[in-house]
């Protein structure tokens, strides 16, 4: 499935990431993070939300609330209610300066990975 996902859609990559994150027999958080990242960068909002969640928890990657916020903001901007709720929880762990930096980063991510130029 890995070779298939490398050349396929963001949905296939997302499904592979889910397998690595959730399947007890195949659990590998770093691989899940890598596949969510590929899918998120193709504009898939569910992957963007999961990527933000992994950054928030520090699962498969070093914890980074700024990147967590930025990815969840991009997903929320594409009408993900779950990402919007996650965004509110992430903000509780951030200073005003971090939130400002995260908003700047989210605008950059949006233009690259979700805006009209991304599609």
C-alpha positions in Angstrom: 0.0 0.0 0.0 2.9 2.3 0.7 4.2 2.2 -2.9 0.6 2.7 -4.1 0.1 5.7 -1.9 3.3 7.4 -3.0 1.9 8.1 -6.4 -1.8 8.5 -5.5 -4.3 10.9 -4.2 -4.3 12.8 -0.9 -7.1 10.5 0.2 -5.0 7.3 -0.2 -2.2 9.0 1.6 -4.5 10.0 4.4 -5.9 6.5 4.7 -2.3 5.1 4.9 -1.5 7.7 7.6 -4.6 6.6 9.6 -3.5 3.0 9.4 -0.1 3.9 10.8 -1.7 6.0 13.5 -4.5 3.8 14.6 -3.8 0.1 13.7 -2.2 -1.6 16.7 -0.3 -4.1 14.5 1.1 -1.3 12.2 1.4 1.6 14.6 4.2 4.0 13.6 3.6 7.6 14.5 6.5 9.0 12.5 5.2 7.3 9.3 1.7 8.5 10.1 3.0 12.1 10.4 4.9 11.8 7.1 1.8 10.6 5.2 -0.5 13.1 6.8 2.0 15.8 5.8 2.0 14.7 2.2 -1.8 14.6 2.1 -2.1 17.9 3.9 0.2 19.6 1.5 -2.1 18.5 -1.3 -4.9 20.4 0.3 -6.8 17.7 2.1 -8.4 19.3 5.1 -8.8 16.2 7.2 -5.1 15.5 6.9 -4.4 19.2 7.8 -6.4 18.8 10.9 -4.7 15.5 11.9 -1.3 17.0 11.2 -2.1 19.9 13.5 -3.3 17.5 16.1 0.0 15.6 15.9 2.0 18.8 16.3 -0.2 19.7 19.3 0.4 16.4 21.0 4.0 15.9 19.9 3.1 12.5 18.4 5.5 11.4 15.7 7.1 14.9 15.7 8.4 17.4 18.2 5.5 19.3 19.9 5.0 22.7 18.2 1.9 24.7 19.1 2.6 27.3 16.4 2.6 24.7 13.6 -0.3 22.9 15.3 -2.3 26.1 15.2 -1.3 27.0 11.7 -2.4 23.6 10.3 -5.6 23.5 12.2 -6.4 27.1 11.1 -5.9 26.1 7.4 -8.2 23.1 7.9 -10.8 25.2 9.7 -10.7 27.8 6.9 -11.9 24.9 4.7 -14.9 24.3 6.9 -13.6 21.7 9.3 -15.5 22.0 12.5 -13.2 19.6 14.3 -10.2 21.7 13.4 -11.9 24.8 14.6 -12.5 23.2 18.0 -8.9 21.9 18.2 -7.8 25.4 17.4 -9.5 26.8 20.4 -7.9 24.2 22.6 -4.4 24.8 21.2 -4.8 28.6 21.9 -5.0 27.8 25.6 -1.4 26.7 25.5 0.0 29.7 23.6 1.1 33.2 24.4 -0.3 36.2 22.4 3.0 36.4 20.5 2.9 32.7 19.6 -0.7 33.1 18.4 0.4 36.1 16.2 3.2 34.1 14.8 0.9 31.1 14.2 -1.6 33.3 12.3 1.1 34.5 10.0 2.3 31.0 9.4 -1.3 29.8 8.8 -1.8 32.5 6.1 1.4 31.3 4.3 0.2 27.6 4.6 -3.2 28.6 3.3 -1.8 30.3 0.2 0.4 27.3 -0.5 -1.7 24.4 0.5 -5.4 25.4 0.4 -5.9 28.7 -1.5 -6.8 29.0 -5.2 -3.2 28.7 -6.2 -2.9 25.3 -4.6 -5.5 23.7 -6.8 
